[in-house]
């Protein structure tokens, strides 16, 4: 029998740090992630980030957050922010030791795999520069078209702390899907089996993640039958984000299994 677990309520330090970070990013709308970052290819950059369990979770959350704040050219971050502060920001357990170590490991991985160029001079907090999201090691360019917009509410209301790495990645994939979130729309969000596979997640990961996202109210999932008498009939999952800007706050502590 699986024991119910909980994501802990963010500390006041975590809330204050997150508020400060979003304010200093000077972003007013969202973070733009190009389609190529999320899907296509044998191992899309998004799917590669979340491989490896809890390590993948920290890598994804850290990468999205540093991408949020290094918004202006030359897309660098050179403030003296120690690893423990990043751990507090992301609401990781034991931020002084274990959380800081996980953040340091994540920065090292992101540097080695060309997501970031990290200056890890001994005795100094990590400083970094965003690299091209195609992982070719080139300069970062903010996408102007063909992207999914990730709302600031994911950070300001600490939803990023309420989701596992895979749940967060699948949520981004759903946001990237065709259609919209309006009630009764003729074009609701949907993803066919072929489209899902382009994101690089297993069917089991997708199913578990969407169930959790649905249970905490982030995503609504319905079934629609398509096809008529002379056509092959199929069931298709229809997705809707009831709060697409993440203006509401999670109900803490967030339960998961």
Helices and strands as residue ranges (DSSP letters): E 5-7, H 12-25, E 30-34, H 35-38, H 45-50, H 54-69, E 76-77, H 83-89, I 95-99, H 100-112, E 116-119, E 127-130, E 147-151, H 153-156, G 159-161, H 165-176, E 189-190, H 193-197, H 203-215, E 220-226, E 234-240, E 254-256
